[in-house]
Every structure is written in C-alpha cells, then in structure tokens.
Amino acid sequence: MRVSFSLKAMNRWSIKMVNIIRGTSQKPISSQRLANFFSHQSNYDGYLFIGYPIIGTTEGPYPIDALWISKKNGLVIFNLVEGRDIAGYQEAQDDSANKLESKLRNHKPLMKSRSLLVPINVITFAPTLQTLPKVDNYSICNESNLNSYLNQLKWETSEVFEALVAVIQTISTIRKGRKKRVVQKEDSRGAKLKKLEDSIANLDNLQGQAVIETVEGVQRIRGLAGSGKTIVLALKAAYMHAIHPDWKIAVTFNTRSLKGQFRQFINTFVIEQTNEEPDWDNLHIIHAWGAPGGGERNGIYYSFCQTNSLECYDYATARAKFGPSMEFKGACDLALNQLEGTSNQLYDAILVDEAQDFPPSFLRLCYEILGTDKRLVYAYDELQNLSSQSLPAPEEIFGKNSDGSPCVRFTAYEPGKPQQDIILEKCYRNSRPVLASAHALGFGIYRKKDPEINTGLVQIFDQKQLWLDIGYSIVKGELNDGHEVTLARTDESSPAFLENHSSIEDLIQFHSFKTSEEQAEWLVNQIQLNLTNEELRSDDIVIINPDPVSTRSETGPIRKLLFDKNINSHLAGVDTSPDIFFHTDRDSIAFTGIYRAKGNEAGMVYIINAQDCYSAFGNLASIRNRLFTAITRSKAWVRVLGVGDRMKKLAEEFDQIKAHKFELTFRYPTHDERKHLNLVNRDMTADEKRRVQKGKGELGALLEDLESGKIYIEDLGSEQIRRLRSLINKDNQ
C-alpha cells in the first residue's frame, strides 16, 4: 500500500508535458478550456489539478477551481469564470491565495525560517471574456494572453517541489500520522526502513488520476499488491465525501483487519480537506457480508437483503446450502435471482477493495443498490490469488440491458476525460527479487517437472497480456502458447530503491530445519536480534503461518519462547478484535494466519512451516497462492522457514530462481495444457479428495488384475467398456 513519485512522470517532464488530473468541477466549460490549453502546450511541465485540492478552513471545505504546479514555473491557482461576469475577482484571488498559503505554512519542509519557499500566483481565467481589465497585482487571462503571463513565472527554490506535491496530495499528512521511528545506528535495519519509507514520497500519475478522477458509472482499478490500491481508495472516498457531503458512500473489503486502516486514512484525509471529521452517517466503512444487529455488524449483502425483503443467509447456513468455498457466491447469486425488478437504492457511491476475493455476483449486487449514476469503483490485484481466471470482464459481471447491450462497457481512454480502467503497474512494496521469487514459486516456474502432467507449472494466466500490464517485460523468447519466454521486472515497474538498501542475499532467505523446535528457537533469536540490535519496532515484524487451520497450535510454542524473553506477541484477530492487526497502544509482535495477513505489510516478514506450501494433493494451486501472498507482505526483508525434506526441495526451487537472476524462464503452456493444469491442481473438498483417492486405488487394482490375467476385459461388460473407451477418446481429442 505504498505510493511513490512516478519515474514515468519524471520522464514525461523531460519532454515537457503537463499531467492533467480532472476532479469534480462546477465550472465545466472554463475547466475544459484550461485543460485544452495545457494539453496543446509543449513548453510546460508538472501537474494540473482541476477541482482539487480541497482546503479545510474554519468555515468548512474550500475547493480550489484548478491548481498547476511546475518545477520550472512554480505554483499557480486558477480561479475559473464560466461567463463574462468577473465581479469580485480581486477578493476571490485574495481568498484562494490566503487559504492555500495557510495550508502550506503548516508543513515545515516548505518553510525557511518564517518564509514560505513556494511563491503563490493567482490567475482569474475567463476564457469567454474578450476585453481584459488591467489591475496591478491581479491577473486576468484568457487563452490569448495566458502564455505570456505563465512564461514570466520562475521558481528559484524548486528543490522543495516533491514536498509540495506531497502536501497537495495530502500524502505528507499520512506520514505525520505514522509512529515516529527513532534510530541511532546509521546502517541498522531500522535506519534502512526509515530511508525506504522516506523515499516513498508522492502519488504517481496513475495513482493521482485514480484518486481524483471519478466517472459517472463503473470504474476499475487494477494493480499488484503494494501498488497503492488501498490508499488510493481511501483518498478517493475522502475526496468524494468532501465534495459531496450529502452522498451516501460505502467502502467495503474482504480482509477485516483493513477496516482500521481505512477508518484512519479516511478520517485523516477528510479533516485535511474539510477541517471536520467525516460524517460517519453518510460515509460507511462496511463489511461485505454483514449480520443482524446494526452498527458494526452491518454489511452490504445483509443490507441488500433487508431493503429488498429477501431471505438472508449467514455463513453457516450458506455453507450448508451451497457447500464449502461457495458460501458467499451462493448467497449473492440467490439474492440476485430472487430480486424482482430493480433494487431500492442504498448508496450514491460504493468503493470495493480486494475485489479479486469476491464472487462477481457481489459486484453485481453492489451495482444494483446504487442510484441511476451507478458510481461503483472496484480495485483488485490480478495476481493476488494467482488464479488462472481473472475477474470476468465488466460486460459479463454487470449483465445486459433490455435491448441486449451490456449494462457496463469500458470505452477507450480519451484525453481530458476520466479513465474508466486504470492499471497501477508499479509495485512500491516488494523489491524486484522478492516479487519475482513470489511469482516464480506461486506459478511453479522452476518446480521440478511432474511426470504425470509433463510440467512443473502449477498454474498460469490465460491472458498472457497480464504479464506486461503488471510490469514485466520480455527479455527473450516469445510470449505465446508453446514458446519459451524469459520475463523480468523493469526498473520502471520495480523501482531500484526498494532493493538497493540491502544485498540480495539479505532481502530474501530460505532456511530449512530438522525439527519444529529448531525452527522456533532460530526464529525467536532472530526476533530478539531485530528488536535489540537492529532497531526494528514490534510493528515492523510479522510472523505468518500459511495453513490457517493450524495457526493457533503452531504459533503457541513460539509465542511461549518469546514470552520467556519478555517479548510480547498477539495472534491477530484472536487476541485482538478482528478489525485490528497491529497493536497501536503497546509493543507486540503480530502472528497471523494467511487470510488475516492479506492487506497488511511489514518490514520483516517471517513465514513459518513453508514446507506445507511445497506440494499437496487436491489444492496445490491454493497452497502455492498462500506462499505467494505471504512473501508479498514484505516491504523489505523475507525469511522463509520450514522443516524436513519438503522444505529442502522448496529451498532448492528458490536456488533456481537465484541462479536465473530473478527472471522467469519457462515454456508458455498451450490452451489445452492450461486447461489440464487448472483441472489437476484445482481445489477439492475433503469428500472429493476421498472419492479421487478411492477411485485411483480401485482403478489401480483393476488394471493389475487385467494385466495379470486374473480377470478379462470382457468381464467388465460391453456397456462399461464402451463408456470407458468414450472417456479416454474424449480426453485425447
């Protein structure tokens, strides 16, 4: 959930380009003409914000019509005029300048002694005004004289440009809210983590657009874990609430421990923009499922059922009716099928994080309870589950109109208009070696070949373009079915500063132990070293057990050893509220199962019992996904620990990743091979596993009897022989 200054934006500035980000504006004609002016200029750089920022004042929120910030020319406020009436423009210029100056003066990096290092220029932009009055110290422009005015502006102290961007984007406010990190040693892990966090300064272009640009309809935000989706959604919800305080807005998610993060971020952003706390009656941070009781127990699905007088299922009832892993999908599908006509409106806008963890029918349910404008924003990680099946296209998710046309269709991007589909390609959490290792292990890129399926791959994308969309490039070969290909992360998609703080050998390590006791002792000693010698804080460390069923029993002995060393720990969601992951009021090391780990991050991540992720019958793809998810929780260092021969084999697989210099080299499977992978590595229920194992045993015994002559093929009966041949022929087609 990290944000950073865009390298691509810097490259754009080198060729002189203004990045235009359009927010909500009450002055559509003048704002469009201002955007058109900058889009046709090649001698300017920086950001042009329209309808942004909003400044919190004692009188409430104060929106700036437009703001341009440039390394070369400085900061310019545009007061926009729609028609020809410019009455009171001098007072309006004074007002906007004073309010913005007051905001900027609160930030020490922008000050030198008592002087603000950012000159504030104000222009009244009246594009339809033909005759422009001349008044000293107050500038009025249209397209004809705007160039001459802007060209005379020079900024002598542009070294604070990035700090200014952070203030405008309110990112500096988040940084103030972090627990202060105190370090004494220049090269300790704590010092490295501090430098790493300080390097993560601002929203990049795409993140800024995702925050501010809101379409009248459905908007999709895609990106890797660590690309900033959660913080983008929090900022977006706060911006919507500041602009439209009367709207009913919902923010929902799958991982319950994200609730505290969302509430903290949104509260911070709204205060920054309105000088008031959010109206929590209109802005709901709400669970997806929900239950009776109201308040914190409320949820999107439950509210949908209640408002439309539909039968509502809880988890246990849904599991009994629809089966394991189908609980929420079955409940949402049934609710939509039972809906007669259109749903009653509950919200004006809904923002969904972690959409990859929800069934498509939940997104459709959210769509149904919105007003006519259908403002639905859903963010998801194409790789979070490493599923061969991504979320369906919006045309499939949201259904069709009465005339057969899709209810939702994403149109191609048009300059000057909000984007419907934004891909956040940069990862600001995981370094290149860590992320490439997670992908290689998750997909089984260097896993030993399984003779039964003739590949080591566990799963792969059907949509090959996804690799390029999320920041990989083709080093050699061809990204096509049946061809060898080598893929690598780029400097653009994996910024170098994420790995330059430590050696590659230190960034990610695999350790194999003979016993669980050895694993526990090594881990406890390392944690003690992290806290006492390496200047890491308790909330810099997380210990993840990939198997959610065994987490309590597996972590108990380790926590006992920590307690004996006077180190506090907690099991997230068990010793704490389900909505809390890290303790904020005391020092305590977080232990967690894999599902509660999602959506969270830490500087040092320890993964225990990783041998459970090497191989399995009936859920190989699922357990590899757990390892991928656990590794990608780290924003600096990863230690993968395990016991026995399977851990040694997993470590050997990682050795292959290192030998290939953290590039992914493999043969891309064909359509039929991908289909076979999805089948043999699918998740099975316990009953399905028993049936398959029983069937394989009985078939093996039958084949032995046929081969030995104890029974004859004719003994099986002509009908059974015909059915068997039919199945074999069908599989070979």
JOLIN-V24453 format. One line per field, one symbol per residue. ss: DSSP state (H for helix, E for strand, L for the rest). A space follows every 50 residues. Layout:
# JOLIN-V24453
ss=???
This chain:
# JOLIN-V24453
ss=LLLLLLHHHHHHHHLLLEEEEELLLLLHHHHHHHHHHHHLLLLLLEEEEE LLLEEEELLEEEELLEEEEELLLEEEEEEELLLLLLLLHHHHHHHHHHHH HHHHLLLHHHEELLEELLLEEEEEELLLLLLLLLELLEEEELHHHHHHHH HLLLLLLHHHHHHHHHHHLLHHHHHHHLLLLLLLLLLLHHHHHHHHHHHL LLLLHHHHHHHHLLLLLEEEEEELLLLLHHHHHHHHHHHHHHHLLLLLEE EELLLLLHHHHHHHHHHHHHHHHHLLLLLLLLEEELELLLLLLLHHHLEH HHHHHHHLLLLLLLHHHHHHHHLLLLHHHHHHHHHHHHLLLLLLLLEEEE EELLHHHLLHHHHHHHHHLEEEEEEEEEEELLLLLLLLLLLLLHHHHLLE LLLLLELLLLLLLLLLLLLLEEEELLLLLLLHHHHHHHHHHHHLLLLLLE LLLLELLLLLLLLLHHHHHLLEEEEEELLLLLLEEEEEELLLLLLHHHLL LLLHHHHEEEEEELLHHHHHHHHHHHHHHHHHLLLLLHHHEEEEELLLLL HHHHHHHHHHHHHHLLLLEEELLLLLLLLLLLLLLLLLEEEEEHHHHLLL LEEEEEEELHHHHLLLLLLHHHHHHHHHHHHLLEEEEEEEEEEHHHHHHH HHHHHHHHHLLLLEEEELLLHHHHHHHHHHLLLLLHHHHHHHHHHHHHHH HHHHHHHHLLLLHHHHLHHHHHHHHHHHHHHHL
